[in-house]
Amino acid sequence: MIKEITGILIIMLLTGCAIDDGPKLPSVEERVSEAVDNLQDALTDPPNGWRLSYRPTNQTGAFLILMDFNSDGTVRVQSDVSANSGEFRDQVISYRIDSSQGIELILETYGVFHYLSELEQNTFGAEFEFIFVEEQGNNLVFRSKSDAGFDITTLILEEAGPSDSNSITTEALNSLRQGIFRGDDLGNTGSMGHFNLYIPANDHTISATFDLDRRIIKFLGIAEGSDMTSIVAANSIKKLDQQTPFSLLSESVVLDQSQVITFGGATYEISQIPIGNFSTSQSSFCMGQMETVVNLSGSAGFGDFSSESNLFQTANDFEPDPNGVYGVNYIFLYDENDNSISDQIEAVFPDVVAFQWYYNLEIADSLLNAVGFVTVDDFNNADFYLRGFDVVHNGNYLQMTFNGKDLITNDTPTPEQLAGLDQLTDLMFAGGNVYMLELINQGGLFEFINPCNKYKGFVL
């Protein structure tokens, strides 16, 4: 039946120039109508519907989606996307088959495809209108109608089996999302899960960050020891820079490409990470304050492990930069309630344009460690109000102490500006404990978190 659709599309390209006394061919409208009917028959034929491993782009992991089409123009869609309180787990939406650039499948009602297309301010690469391409064996092949260029999404619908719905995870993604130590979608950064995997057989800890929207995992570092105290004491850390897309199947994170990690005489090949054994516990990252963390445990190809959501990472890409500066628009600094503190900054520095963080910047014969603000006046003159600090850096943990070695380029700063600089930085870095979390796939963006008062912000 699907081969008939392809044949009809070829006929539609032919012109009726030749004069023939033979039987009159059906009109174009009739042939299009037949192609539409044939595709609808094909979509509704399998008793268990269709299974789709959906990748919005070649750079993302896969979303498991099951689609069971009905002849009344509705389709039941099941997915492993847990957003919107599980709205897209199991949903019936409307669809239609149309003809414009070919025979098209259009998902009309808002559902998981529409949700994914809106991610990252509609730049995620997902779509909800597809052009039928061909039949491949028992499969149906579609391509995106909206994609342009070389990265065009191809969808392969495979006939689903009666137990395929059992492969849709219900807890794995929620487990990775829970806990407080992720981006919380501040500044449209998406959700990041930060976990340490402890392997007791060798007393090794692997730090990993999960991009839960794009479904990419990055292994940041591996170290000897089971927690920050023992890791810092052992001082045996190897930075990693290994990442791969992943999918979620049967409560496990399944990596597209297995990752091989060697350290301390041990070799770990990680192809999947089971997420089934989930619990929460209390941990402290600032004196006297307890936080809820997520615990996972299991056995995989690399051995028995336990895992914990954590602010501490054994290593990441935030490092001293003798030639540059980390910075961000000042509106991306937040209080404990995730509200921007831009109003407080503007009250001190009305001409403020940026927050900057200098870490071992080479100036003449010295190194500058300083944080603060940049202003630009009406004549495009820039001034820097930077507060110097000393730092002890372990993994992604920075113990900061302000040292009085400030850099103020304004020759005549007001007392209010000087006092305001101290007040703002005291507020942001109260206690001196700062964790710098790498937000993968965000162009070198980091989120810093002060666990003592929950102030946070970004630097790039």
C-alpha positions as a Markdown table, in Angstrom:
| # | Residue | x | y | z |
|---|---|---|---|---|
| 1 | Met | 0.0 | 0.0 | 0.0 |
| 2 | Ile | 2.8 | 2.4 | 0.9 |
| 3 | Lys | 4.5 | 1.6 | -2.5 |
| 4 | Glu | 1.3 | 2.8 | -4.1 |
| 5 | Ile | 1.8 | 6.2 | -2.4 |
| 6 | Thr | 5.3 | 6.5 | -3.8 |
| 7 | Gly | 4.0 | 5.6 | -7.3 |
| 8 | Ile | 1.2 | 8.1 | -7.0 |
| 9 | Leu | 3.6 | 10.9 | -6.1 |
| 10 | Ile | 5.7 | 10.1 | -9.2 |
| 11 | Ile | 2.6 | 10.2 | -11.4 |
| 12 | Met | 1.7 | 13.6 | -9.9 |
| 13 | Leu | 5.0 | 15.0 | -11.4 |
| 14 | Leu | 4.0 | 14.0 | -14.9 |
| 15 | Thr | 2.3 | 16.4 | -17.2 |
| 16 | Gly | -0.6 | 15.5 | -19.4 |
| 17 | Cys | 0.9 | 16.7 | -22.6 |
| 18 | Ala | 0.6 | 13.5 | -24.7 |
| 19 | Ile | -2.7 | 13.0 | -26.5 |
| 20 | Asp | -3.9 | 9.4 | -25.8 |
| 21 | Asp | -7.1 | 7.7 | -26.8 |
| 22 | Gly | -6.7 | 5.3 | -23.8 |
| 23 | Pro | -8.6 | 5.4 | -20.6 |
| 24 | Lys | -8.7 | 8.7 | -18.8 |
| 25 | Leu | -6.4 | 9.0 | -15.8 |
| 26 | Pro | -7.8 | 10.1 | -12.5 |
| 27 | Ser | -7.5 | 13.8 | -11.7 |
| 28 | Val | -4.6 | 15.1 | -9.6 |
| 29 | Glu | -7.1 | 15.8 | -6.8 |
| 30 | Glu | -8.3 | 12.2 | -6.9 |
| 31 | Arg | -4.7 | 10.8 | -6.9 |
| 32 | Val | -3.7 | 13.0 | -3.9 |
| 33 | Ser | -6.8 | 11.9 | -2.1 |
| 34 | Glu | -5.9 | 8.3 | -2.7 |
| 35 | Ala | -2.4 | 8.9 | -1.5 |
| 36 | Val | -3.7 | 10.5 | 1.7 |
| 37 | Asp | -6.1 | 7.6 | 2.3 |
| 38 | Asn | -3.3 | 5.1 | 1.7 |
| 39 | Leu | -1.0 | 6.7 | 4.2 |
| 40 | Gln | -3.8 | 7.0 | 6.8 |
| 41 | Asp | -4.5 | 3.3 | 6.3 |
| 42 | Ala | -0.8 | 2.5 | 6.8 |
| 43 | Leu | -0.6 | 4.6 | 9.9 |
| 44 | Thr | -3.6 | 3.0 | 11.5 |
| 45 | Asp | -2.8 | -0.6 | 10.5 |
| 46 | Pro | -0.4 | -1.9 | 13.2 |
| 47 | Pro | -2.3 | -3.3 | 16.2 |
| 48 | Asn | 0.1 | -1.8 | 18.7 |
| 49 | Gly | 0.9 | 1.4 | 16.8 |
| 50 | Trp | 4.4 | 2.7 | 16.1 |
| 51 | Arg | 7.7 | 3.1 | 18.0 |
| 52 | Leu | 9.9 | 6.2 | 17.4 |
| 53 | Ser | 13.3 | 7.0 | 18.7 |
| 54 | Tyr | 13.1 | 10.7 | 18.2 |
| 55 | Arg | 16.2 | 12.9 | 17.8 |
| 56 | Pro | 15.3 | 16.6 | 17.1 |
| 57 | Thr | 18.9 | 17.1 | 15.8 |
| 58 | Asn | 21.9 | 15.0 | 15.3 |
| 59 | Gln | 23.4 | 16.5 | 18.4 |
| 60 | Thr | 20.8 | 15.4 | 20.9 |
| 61 | Gly | 19.9 | 12.2 | 22.7 |
| 62 | Ala | 16.8 | 10.2 | 21.9 |
| 63 | Phe | 13.3 | 10.5 | 23.2 |
| 64 | Leu | 11.2 | 7.3 | 23.2 |
| 65 | Ile | 7.8 | 8.0 | 21.7 |
| 66 | Leu | 5.0 | 5.6 | 20.9 |
| 67 | Met | 2.2 | 6.6 | 18.5 |
| 68 | Asp | -1.1 | 4.7 | 18.0 |
| 69 | Phe | -3.1 | 6.3 | 15.2 |
| 70 | Asn | -6.9 | 6.1 | 14.9 |
| 71 | Ser | -9.0 | 6.5 | 11.8 |
| 72 | Asp | -11.0 | 9.3 | 13.5 |
| 73 | Gly | -8.0 | 11.7 | 13.3 |
| 74 | Thr | -6.7 | 11.2 | 16.8 |
| 75 | Val | -3.4 | 9.6 | 17.9 |
| 76 | Arg | -2.4 | 8.3 | 21.3 |
| 77 | Val | 1.1 | 9.5 | 22.1 |
| 78 | Gln | 3.2 | 8.1 | 24.9 |
| 79 | Ser | 6.6 | 9.5 | 25.7 |
| 80 | Asp | 9.4 | 9.5 | 28.3 |
| 81 | Val | 9.2 | 13.3 | 28.5 |
| 82 | Ser | 8.2 | 14.1 | 32.1 |
| 83 | Ala | 7.8 | 17.9 | 31.7 |
| 84 | Asn | 4.6 | 19.8 | 32.7 |
| 85 | Ser | 3.9 | 17.4 | 35.5 |
| 86 | Gly | 3.8 | 14.4 | 33.2 |
| 87 | Glu | 1.4 | 16.0 | 30.6 |
| 88 | Phe | 3.2 | 14.3 | 27.8 |
| 89 | Arg | 3.5 | 10.8 | 29.3 |
| 90 | Asp | 0.2 | 9.7 | 27.8 |
| 91 | Gln | -1.9 | 12.0 | 25.7 |
| 92 | Val | -4.4 | 11.8 | 22.9 |
| 93 | Ile | -4.0 | 14.6 | 20.3 |
| 94 | Ser | -5.4 | 15.3 | 16.8 |
| 95 | Tyr | -3.6 | 14.8 | 13.5 |
| 96 | Arg | -4.2 | 15.2 | 9.9 |
| 97 | Ile | -2.7 | 14.1 | 6.6 |
| 98 | Asp | -2.4 | 16.9 | 4.1 |
| 99 | Ser | -0.6 | 17.7 | 0.8 |
| 100 | Ser | 1.5 | 20.7 | 0.3 |
| 101 | Gln | 5.2 | 20.0 | -0.2 |
| 102 | Gly | 4.2 | 16.3 | -0.6 |
| 103 | Ile | 2.1 | 14.1 | 1.6 |
| 104 | Glu | 2.4 | 15.5 | 5.1 |
| 105 | Leu | 1.7 | 14.3 | 8.6 |
| 106 | Ile | 0.7 | 17.2 | 10.8 |
| 107 | Leu | 0.2 | 16.9 | 14.6 |
| 108 | Glu | -2.4 | 19.5 | 15.3 |
| 109 | Thr | -3.0 | 19.5 | 19.1 |
| 110 | Tyr | -0.3 | 20.7 | 21.5 |
| 111 | Gly | 1.8 | 17.7 | 22.6 |
| 112 | Val | 5.3 | 16.5 | 23.2 |
| 113 | Phe | 6.6 | 17.4 | 19.7 |
| 114 | His | 5.3 | 21.0 | 20.2 |
| 115 | Tyr | 6.8 | 21.2 | 23.7 |
| 116 | Leu | 10.2 | 20.1 | 22.4 |
| 117 | Ser | 10.1 | 22.5 | 19.5 |
| 118 | Glu | 9.6 | 25.4 | 22.0 |
| 119 | Leu | 12.7 | 24.6 | 24.1 |
| 120 | Glu | 15.6 | 27.0 | 24.1 |
| 121 | Gln | 13.4 | 29.8 | 22.8 |
| 122 | Asn | 12.2 | 27.7 | 19.8 |
| 123 | Thr | 15.8 | 26.8 | 18.7 |
| 124 | Phe | 15.9 | 23.3 | 20.0 |
| 125 | Gly | 15.3 | 21.8 | 16.6 |
| 126 | Ala | 12.2 | 19.8 | 17.2 |
| 127 | Glu | 9.1 | 19.9 | 14.9 |
| 128 | Phe | 5.5 | 18.7 | 14.5 |
| 129 | Glu | 5.0 | 18.7 | 10.7 |
| 130 | Phe | 6.6 | 15.9 | 8.7 |
| 131 | Ile | 6.7 | 14.9 | 5.0 |
| 132 | Phe | 6.3 | 11.3 | 4.1 |
| 133 | Val | 9.4 | 10.0 | 2.3 |
| 134 | Glu | 9.1 | 6.2 | 1.7 |
| 135 | Glu | 8.5 | 2.8 | 3.0 |
| 136 | Gln | 11.6 | 0.9 | 4.3 |
| 137 | Gly | 10.6 | -2.7 | 4.8 |
| 138 | Asn | 7.9 | -2.5 | 7.5 |
| 139 | Asn | 8.9 | 1.0 | 8.6 |
| 140 | Leu | 7.6 | 4.4 | 7.5 |
| 141 | Val | 10.1 | 7.1 | 6.9 |
| 142 | Phe | 9.3 | 10.8 | 7.3 |
| 143 | Arg | 11.5 | 14.0 | 7.3 |
| 144 | Ser | 11.0 | 17.3 | 9.0 |
| 145 | Lys | 9.0 | 19.9 | 7.0 |
| 146 | Ser | 10.5 | 22.9 | 8.9 |
| 147 | Asp | 14.2 | 21.9 | 9.0 |
| 148 | Ala | 16.6 | 23.6 | 6.5 |
| 149 | Gly | 20.2 | 23.0 | 5.7 |
| 150 | Phe | 22.2 | 19.8 | 6.4 |
| 151 | Asp | 20.7 | 18.8 | 9.8 |
| 152 | Ile | 17.2 | 17.6 | 8.6 |
| 153 | Thr | 15.4 | 15.4 | 11.1 |
| 154 | Thr | 14.5 | 11.9 | 9.8 |
| 155 | Leu | 11.8 | 9.9 | 11.6 |
| 156 | Ile | 11.6 | 6.2 | 11.2 |
| 157 | Leu | 8.4 | 4.7 | 12.5 |
| 158 | Glu | 8.8 | 1.1 | 13.5 |
| 159 | Glu | 5.9 | -1.2 | 14.3 |
| 160 | Ala | 5.6 | -1.3 | 18.1 |
| 161 | Gly | 5.3 | -4.5 | 20.1 |
| 162 | Pro | 2.7 | -5.2 | 22.8 |
| 163 | Ser | 5.3 | -4.6 | 25.6 |
| 164 | Asp | 7.1 | -1.5 | 24.2 |
| 165 | Ser | 5.3 | 0.8 | 26.6 |
| 166 | Asn | 7.2 | -1.0 | 29.4 |
| 167 | Ser | 10.4 | 0.5 | 28.1 |
| 168 | Ile | 9.2 | 4.1 | 28.8 |
| 169 | Thr | 10.8 | 5.3 | 31.9 |
| 170 | Thr | 8.6 | 6.7 | 34.6 |
| 171 | Glu | 11.1 | 7.5 | 37.4 |
| 172 | Ala | 14.6 | 7.8 | 35.9 |
| 173 | Leu | 14.3 | 11.3 | 34.5 |
| 174 | Asn | 12.4 | 12.6 | 37.6 |
| 175 | Ser | 15.2 | 11.1 | 39.8 |
| 176 | Leu | 17.9 | 12.9 | 37.8 |
| 177 | Arg | 15.9 | 16.2 | 38.0 |
| 178 | Gln | 15.2 | 16.1 | 41.7 |
| 179 | Gly | 17.5 | 17.6 | 44.3 |
| 180 | Ile | 18.4 | 21.2 | 44.4 |
| 181 | Phe | 21.7 | 21.1 | 42.6 |
| 182 | Arg | 20.8 | 21.9 | 39.0 |
| 183 | Gly | 20.4 | 25.0 | 36.9 |
| 184 | Asp | 16.7 | 25.4 | 37.8 |
| 185 | Asp | 16.2 | 26.7 | 34.3 |
| 186 | Leu | 17.5 | 30.1 | 35.3 |
| 187 | Gly | 18.2 | 32.3 | 32.3 |
| 188 | Asn | 16.8 | 29.6 | 30.0 |
| 189 | Thr | 19.8 | 27.3 | 30.7 |
| 190 | Gly | 17.7 | 24.2 | 30.9 |
| 191 | Ser | 17.9 | 21.5 | 33.5 |
| 192 | Met | 21.2 | 20.0 | 34.6 |
| 193 | Gly | 21.7 | 17.1 | 36.9 |
| 194 | His | 25.1 | 17.0 | 38.7 |
| 195 | Phe | 26.0 | 13.6 | 40.2 |
| 196 | Asn | 29.1 | 11.9 | 41.6 |
| 197 | Leu | 29.3 | 8.1 | 41.0 |
| 198 | Tyr | 31.3 | 6.3 | 43.7 |
| 199 | Ile | 32.8 | 2.9 | 42.9 |
| 200 | Pro | 33.7 | 1.3 | 46.2 |
| 201 | Ala | 35.8 | -1.6 | 44.7 |
| 202 | Asn | 38.6 | 0.9 | 43.8 |
| 203 | Asp | 37.6 | 3.9 | 46.0 |
| 204 | His | 37.1 | 6.1 | 42.9 |
| 205 | Thr | 34.6 | 8.9 | 42.3 |
| 206 | Ile | 33.5 | 10.0 | 38.8 |
| 207 | Ser | 31.8 | 13.3 | 38.4 |
| 208 | Ala | 29.2 | 13.6 | 35.7 |
| 209 | Thr | 26.7 | 16.3 | 34.5 |
| 210 | Phe | 23.5 | 15.4 | 32.7 |
| 211 | Asp | 21.9 | 17.8 | 30.3 |
| 212 | Leu | 18.3 | 16.6 | 30.8 |
| 213 | Asp | 16.8 | 18.6 | 28.0 |
| 214 | Arg | 19.3 | 17.7 | 25.3 |
| 215 | Arg | 20.0 | 14.3 | 26.8 |
| 216 | Ile | 23.7 | 14.5 | 26.8 |
| 217 | Ile | 26.0 | 13.3 | 29.6 |
| 218 | Lys | 29.5 | 14.7 | 30.2 |
| 219 | Phe | 32.1 | 12.9 | 32.4 |
| 220 | Leu | 34.0 | 15.8 | 34.1 |
| 221 | Gly | 36.6 | 14.1 | 36.2 |
| 222 | Ile | 37.7 | 11.1 | 38.3 |
| 223 | Ala | 39.4 | 11.0 | 41.6 |
| 224 | Glu | 40.5 | 8.8 | 44.5 |
| 225 | Gly | 38.2 | 9.1 | 47.5 |
| 226 | Ser | 34.5 | 8.9 | 48.3 |
| 227 | Asp | 33.6 | 12.6 | 49.1 |
| 228 | Met | 35.1 | 16.1 | 48.9 |
| 229 | Thr | 37.1 | 15.7 | 52.1 |
| 230 | Ser | 38.8 | 12.4 | 51.2 |
| 231 | Ile | 39.3 | 13.5 | 47.5 |
| 232 | Val | 41.0 | 16.8 | 48.6 |
| 233 | Ala | 43.1 | 14.8 | 51.1 |
| 234 | Ala | 44.2 | 12.2 | 48.5 |
| 235 | Asn | 44.9 | 14.9 | 45.9 |
| 236 | Ser | 44.7 | 12.4 | 43.0 |
| 237 | Ile | 42.4 | 13.8 | 40.4 |
| 238 | Lys | 42.2 | 13.4 | 36.6 |
| 239 | Lys | 40.2 | 15.8 | 34.5 |
| 240 | Leu | 38.0 | 14.2 | 31.9 |
| 241 | Asp | 36.4 | 15.7 | 28.8 |
| 242 | Gln | 34.1 | 12.9 | 27.5 |
| 243 | Gln | 30.5 | 13.3 | 26.5 |
| 244 | Thr | 27.9 | 11.5 | 24.5 |
| 245 | Pro | 24.1 | 11.7 | 23.9 |
| 246 | Phe | 22.0 | 9.3 | 25.8 |
| 247 | Ser | 18.5 | 7.8 | 25.9 |
| 248 | Leu | 16.3 | 6.5 | 28.7 |
| 249 | Leu | 15.1 | 2.9 | 28.5 |
| 250 | Ser | 13.7 | 0.8 | 31.2 |
| 251 | Glu | 14.8 | 3.1 | 34.0 |
| 252 | Ser | 18.4 | 3.3 | 32.8 |
| 253 | Val | 20.5 | 6.0 | 31.1 |
| 254 | Val | 21.7 | 4.3 | 27.9 |
| 255 | Leu | 24.7 | 6.0 | 26.3 |
| 256 | Asp | 25.0 | 6.4 | 22.5 |
| 257 | Gln | 28.7 | 5.6 | 22.7 |
| 258 | Ser | 30.3 | 3.7 | 25.5 |
| 259 | Gln | 32.8 | 5.8 | 27.4 |
| 260 | Val | 36.1 | 4.2 | 28.5 |
| 261 | Ile | 37.8 | 5.8 | 31.6 |
| 262 | Thr | 41.2 | 4.7 | 32.9 |
| 263 | Phe | 42.5 | 5.8 | 36.3 |
| 264 | Gly | 44.7 | 4.4 | 39.0 |
| 265 | Gly | 45.2 | 1.1 | 37.3 |
| 266 | Ala | 41.5 | 0.6 | 36.7 |
| 267 | Thr | 39.5 | 0.7 | 33.5 |
| 268 | Tyr | 35.8 | 1.5 | 33.4 |
| 269 | Glu | 33.6 | 1.1 | 30.3 |
| 270 | Ile | 30.3 | 2.9 | 30.9 |
| 271 | Ser | 27.5 | 2.0 | 28.5 |
| 272 | Gln | 24.5 | 2.5 | 30.7 |
| 273 | Ile | 23.7 | 3.7 | 34.2 |
| 274 | Pro | 20.7 | 2.1 | 36.0 |
| 275 | Ile | 18.6 | 4.7 | 37.8 |
| 276 | Gly | 16.0 | 2.5 | 39.5 |
| 277 | Asn | 17.2 | 2.5 | 43.1 |
| 278 | Phe | 16.3 | 6.1 | 44.1 |
| 279 | Ser | 16.2 | 7.7 | 47.5 |
| 280 | Thr | 16.9 | 11.0 | 49.2 |
| 281 | Ser | 19.0 | 11.9 | 52.2 |
| 282 | Gln | 20.4 | 15.0 | 54.0 |
| 283 | Ser | 23.8 | 16.5 | 53.4 |
| 284 | Ser | 25.6 | 19.7 | 54.3 |
| 285 | Phe | 27.6 | 22.1 | 52.1 |
| 286 | Cys | 27.6 | 25.0 | 54.6 |
| 287 | Met | 28.1 | 24.8 | 58.3 |
| 288 | Gly | 24.8 | 24.1 | 60.1 |
| 289 | Gln | 22.7 | 23.8 | 57.0 |
| 290 | Met | 21.2 | 20.5 | 55.7 |
| 291 | Glu | 20.2 | 20.0 | 52.1 |
| 292 | Thr | 18.2 | 17.2 | 50.4 |
| 293 | Val | 20.3 | 15.2 | 48.0 |
| 294 | Val | 19.3 | 12.4 | 45.6 |
| 295 | Asn | 20.9 | 9.0 | 46.0 |
| 296 | Leu | 21.1 | 6.3 | 43.3 |
| 297 | Ser | 22.7 | 2.9 | 43.4 |
| 298 | Gly | 23.1 | -0.2 | 41.3 |
| 299 | Ser | 25.3 | -2.5 | 39.4 |
| 300 | Ala | 26.4 | -1.9 | 35.8 |
| 301 | Gly | 29.1 | -3.0 | 33.5 |
| 302 | Phe | 31.7 | -0.9 | 35.3 |
| 303 | Gly | 30.8 | -2.5 | 38.7 |
| 304 | Asp | 28.7 | -1.7 | 41.7 |
| 305 | Phe | 28.2 | 2.0 | 42.4 |
| 306 | Ser | 26.4 | 4.5 | 44.5 |
| 307 | Ser | 25.6 | 8.0 | 43.3 |
| 308 | Glu | 24.7 | 11.3 | 44.9 |
| 309 | Ser | 23.5 | 14.7 | 43.5 |
| 310 | Asn | 26.3 | 17.0 | 44.6 |
| 311 | Leu | 27.6 | 20.5 | 44.4 |
| 312 | Phe | 31.1 | 19.2 | 44.4 |
| 313 | Gln | 32.7 | 18.0 | 41.2 |
| 314 | Thr | 36.1 | 16.4 | 41.0 |
| 315 | Ala | 37.0 | 18.6 | 38.1 |
| 316 | Asn | 35.5 | 20.7 | 35.3 |
| 317 | Asp | 36.5 | 23.4 | 32.8 |
| 318 | Phe | 36.4 | 26.3 | 35.2 |
| 319 | Glu | 40.1 | 27.1 | 35.6 |
| 320 | Pro | 42.4 | 30.1 | 36.1 |
| 321 | Asp | 42.6 | 32.2 | 33.0 |
| 322 | Pro | 45.7 | 34.4 | 32.8 |
| 323 | Asn | 44.6 | 35.9 | 29.5 |
| 324 | Gly | 40.9 | 36.6 | 29.9 |
| 325 | Val | 37.9 | 37.2 | 32.1 |
| 326 | Tyr | 34.7 | 35.4 | 33.0 |
| 327 | Gly | 31.6 | 37.6 | 32.9 |
| 328 | Val | 27.9 | 37.9 | 32.4 |
| 329 | Asn | 25.1 | 40.5 | 32.1 |
| 330 | Tyr | 24.5 | 41.6 | 35.7 |
| 331 | Ile | 20.8 | 40.6 | 35.5 |
| 332 | Phe | 21.9 | 37.0 | 35.7 |
| 333 | Leu | 22.7 | 37.2 | 39.4 |
| 334 | Tyr | 20.1 | 35.8 | 41.8 |
| 335 | Asp | 19.1 | 35.7 | 45.4 |
| 336 | Glu | 18.0 | 32.6 | 47.4 |
| 337 | Asn | 14.5 | 32.8 | 45.9 |
| 338 | Asp | 15.9 | 32.8 | 42.3 |
| 339 | Asn | 15.0 | 36.5 | 41.9 |
| 340 | Ser | 17.5 | 38.7 | 40.0 |
| 341 | Ile | 19.3 | 41.2 | 42.2 |
| 342 | Ser | 19.7 | 43.6 | 39.3 |
| 343 | Asp | 17.7 | 46.3 | 41.2 |
| 344 | Gln | 20.1 | 46.3 | 44.1 |
| 345 | Ile | 23.1 | 46.5 | 41.7 |
| 346 | Glu | 21.6 | 49.4 | 39.8 |
| 347 | Ala | 20.9 | 51.3 | 43.0 |
| 348 | Val | 24.7 | 51.4 | 43.6 |
| 349 | Phe | 25.9 | 51.5 | 40.0 |
| 350 | Pro | 23.2 | 53.1 | 37.8 |
| 351 | Asp | 25.4 | 52.8 | 34.7 |
| 352 | Val | 26.2 | 49.1 | 35.3 |
| 353 | Val | 26.5 | 46.8 | 32.2 |
| 354 | Ala | 28.2 | 43.7 | 33.4 |
| 355 | Phe | 29.4 | 41.5 | 36.3 |
| 356 | Gln | 33.0 | 40.2 | 35.9 |
| 357 | Trp | 35.2 | 37.6 | 37.5 |
| 358 | Tyr | 38.9 | 37.7 | 37.0 |
| 359 | Tyr | 40.9 | 34.6 | 38.0 |
| 360 | Asn | 44.7 | 34.7 | 37.8 |
| 361 | Leu | 44.6 | 37.4 | 35.1 |
| 362 | Glu | 48.2 | 38.4 | 34.3 |
| 363 | Ile | 48.7 | 42.2 | 34.8 |
| 364 | Ala | 52.3 | 43.3 | 34.5 |
| 365 | Asp | 54.1 | 41.1 | 37.0 |
| 366 | Ser | 51.2 | 40.2 | 39.1 |
| 367 | Leu | 48.0 | 38.1 | 39.0 |
| 368 | Leu | 44.6 | 39.5 | 39.6 |
| 369 | Asn | 41.8 | 37.7 | 41.4 |
| 370 | Ala | 38.8 | 40.0 | 41.6 |
| 371 | Val | 35.0 | 40.1 | 41.2 |
| 372 | Gly | 32.8 | 43.1 | 40.6 |
| 373 | Phe | 31.0 | 45.3 | 38.1 |
| 374 | Val | 31.6 | 47.3 | 35.0 |
| 375 | Thr | 29.9 | 50.6 | 34.3 |
| 376 | Val | 29.7 | 52.7 | 31.0 |
| 377 | Asp | 28.7 | 56.4 | 31.1 |
| 378 | Asp | 26.9 | 58.5 | 28.5 |
| 379 | Phe | 30.2 | 59.2 | 26.8 |
| 380 | Asn | 31.0 | 55.5 | 26.5 |
| 381 | Asn | 33.7 | 55.6 | 29.2 |
| 382 | Ala | 34.0 | 52.3 | 31.1 |
| 383 | Asp | 35.0 | 52.0 | 34.8 |
| 384 | Phe | 35.7 | 48.8 | 36.8 |
| 385 | Tyr | 34.8 | 48.3 | 40.4 |
| 386 | Leu | 36.5 | 45.0 | 41.3 |
| 387 | Arg | 37.1 | 43.5 | 44.7 |
| 388 | Gly | 40.2 | 41.4 | 45.2 |
| 389 | Phe | 40.2 | 38.0 | 46.8 |
| 390 | Asp | 42.5 | 35.1 | 47.7 |
| 391 | Val | 41.3 | 31.6 | 46.7 |
| 392 | Val | 41.9 | 27.9 | 47.4 |
| 393 | His | 40.6 | 25.8 | 44.5 |
| 394 | Asn | 39.8 | 22.1 | 44.8 |
| 395 | Gly | 37.8 | 20.4 | 42.1 |
| 396 | Asn | 35.0 | 22.9 | 41.4 |
| 397 | Tyr | 35.1 | 24.2 | 45.0 |
| 398 | Leu | 36.5 | 27.7 | 45.7 |
| 399 | Gln | 37.2 | 29.0 | 49.2 |
| 400 | Met | 37.3 | 32.8 | 48.7 |
| 401 | Thr | 38.6 | 35.4 | 51.1 |
| 402 | Phe | 38.4 | 39.1 | 50.2 |
| 403 | Asn | 41.9 | 40.6 | 50.7 |
| 404 | Gly | 41.5 | 44.4 | 50.2 |
| 405 | Lys | 43.5 | 44.4 | 47.0 |
| 406 | Asp | 40.7 | 46.0 | 45.0 |
| 407 | Leu | 40.9 | 47.5 | 41.5 |
| 408 | Ile | 38.9 | 50.6 | 41.0 |
| 409 | Thr | 39.5 | 52.5 | 37.8 |
| 410 | Asn | 37.3 | 55.5 | 38.6 |
| 411 | Asp | 39.7 | 58.1 | 40.0 |
| 412 | Thr | 37.0 | 59.6 | 42.2 |
| 413 | Pro | 34.6 | 56.8 | 43.3 |
| 414 | Thr | 31.9 | 57.9 | 45.7 |
| 415 | Pro | 31.8 | 56.5 | 49.2 |
| 416 | Glu | 28.4 | 55.0 | 48.3 |
| 417 | Gln | 30.0 | 53.1 | 45.4 |
| 418 | Leu | 32.8 | 51.7 | 47.5 |
| 419 | Ala | 30.5 | 50.7 | 50.3 |
| 420 | Gly | 28.0 | 49.3 | 47.8 |
| 421 | Leu | 30.7 | 47.1 | 46.1 |
| 422 | Asp | 31.6 | 45.6 | 49.5 |
| 423 | Gln | 27.9 | 45.1 | 50.5 |
| 424 | Leu | 27.0 | 43.4 | 47.2 |
| 425 | Thr | 30.0 | 41.1 | 47.1 |
| 426 | Asp | 29.6 | 40.3 | 50.8 |
| 427 | Leu | 26.0 | 39.4 | 50.1 |
| 428 | Met | 26.8 | 37.2 | 47.1 |
| 429 | Phe | 29.8 | 35.4 | 48.6 |
| 430 | Ala | 28.8 | 35.3 | 52.3 |
| 431 | Gly | 30.8 | 32.5 | 54.0 |
| 432 | Gly | 33.3 | 32.3 | 51.2 |
| 433 | Asn | 32.1 | 28.9 | 50.0 |
| 434 | Val | 31.4 | 28.8 | 46.2 |
| 435 | Tyr | 30.8 | 25.9 | 43.9 |
| 436 | Met | 31.3 | 26.4 | 40.2 |
| 437 | Leu | 29.0 | 24.1 | 38.2 |
| 438 | Glu | 29.7 | 23.5 | 34.5 |
| 439 | Leu | 26.6 | 23.7 | 32.4 |
| 440 | Ile | 27.4 | 21.5 | 29.4 |
| 441 | Asn | 26.5 | 22.4 | 25.9 |
| 442 | Gln | 26.0 | 26.0 | 26.8 |
| 443 | Gly | 29.1 | 27.5 | 25.2 |
| 444 | Gly | 31.4 | 27.6 | 28.3 |
| 445 | Leu | 28.7 | 28.8 | 30.7 |
| 446 | Phe | 29.1 | 28.1 | 34.4 |
| 447 | Glu | 26.7 | 28.5 | 37.3 |
| 448 | Phe | 28.2 | 29.5 | 40.7 |
| 449 | Ile | 26.3 | 28.7 | 43.8 |
| 450 | Asn | 26.9 | 29.9 | 47.4 |
| 451 | Pro | 25.5 | 27.1 | 49.6 |
| 452 | Cys | 25.5 | 29.3 | 52.7 |
| 453 | Asn | 22.8 | 31.7 | 51.5 |
| 454 | Lys | 21.7 | 30.2 | 48.1 |
| 455 | Tyr | 22.8 | 33.2 | 46.1 |
| 456 | Lys | 23.8 | 32.2 | 42.6 |
| 457 | Gly | 24.8 | 33.5 | 39.2 |
| 458 | Phe | 26.4 | 32.7 | 35.9 |
| 459 | Val | 29.8 | 33.4 | 34.3 |
| 460 | Leu | 30.9 | 32.7 | 30.8 |
